[in-house]
């Protein structure tokens, strides 16, 4: 009797809910989703910050000041609250 044995591995990948405001300077991430009020989502989408876009945190000012991010060919300063509404997947 000959038989074939196969080993299957099953695992679940759990992604963390990471906000743009949580990242350190120099970190690169991919935008997963944008939440928050409608006016904010519309403004961000008009600026070209869409889900799937890669962003890099350029500057994070101390004491809760703005977060400066770079994407495509532009830089954008966001308040910490606004940066918290952008969910990302960390790349590096």
N, C-alpha and C positions, 0 to 999 in steps of 0.2 A: 504494500500500500504506500503510495507516494502522496504526499500532501504539500501544500504550499502554505507557509506561515507568513503572515503580514503583521507588522506592528503598526498600529495607528496611534498617533498622539493627538490628543484633543486638549486645547487650552483656550482660556478666555483672556483677551487682552482688555484691561481696564484702563481707560484714559482718564487722567485727572482733569478736573475742571480748573484750568490755569487761566488766569486773567492777565492781560497785557500789563496791568499795574504791578503784578507780582515779579516781573522779570528784572534782572540786573542789567546794567549798562553792558553793551556788547553782545547781548543775547539775541539770537535770530529765531524767529518763530513763524508759523504759518497760521493765518487767521482761520479759525474754525467757524465762529458765528459772531454776530453783532446783536446785542440786546439793548435794552434801555428804551427811552421814550422815542416816539415816532420821529420827532424833529431831529434827534441825534442820529438815528439810523439813516434818515434821508440825507443829512449833511455829510456823513461819513461816506455813504455810497456815491454821492456826487463828487467827492474828492478822489474817488478811485480806490478806496480801501475796501476791497471786496473779499468775501470768503475765498480762501485759496491763495491769496496774495502773501508773499513773504515779506515780513517786516523785521527791522533791526532796531533795538533800543539804543539810541545814540547818547542820550543824556537823561539822567533822572535827578532832578534837583532835590535838595534836602528839605526836610520839614514839611513834607506833603505838597511840594510844589509840582509844576507840570512835568510830564514825561514827554521827551522828544523822540519821535520815531521816524525812521527813514524807510520808504517803500517806493518802488518804481524809480522815479528820478526826483522825488520831492521829500521834504521833511515837514513834519506836522507836530505841533505842540498840543498835547491833550492834558486836561486836568486829570488828577488821579481818579476822580469819580468816572470821568469819561473813559479812561483807560481800563477801568474795572468792568465796563460794559462790553469790552472786546475779549472774547474767549479765543485762546490760541493753543496750538500744539507746538511745543518747544522742539527746535531742530538742533540748536547748538548753544 
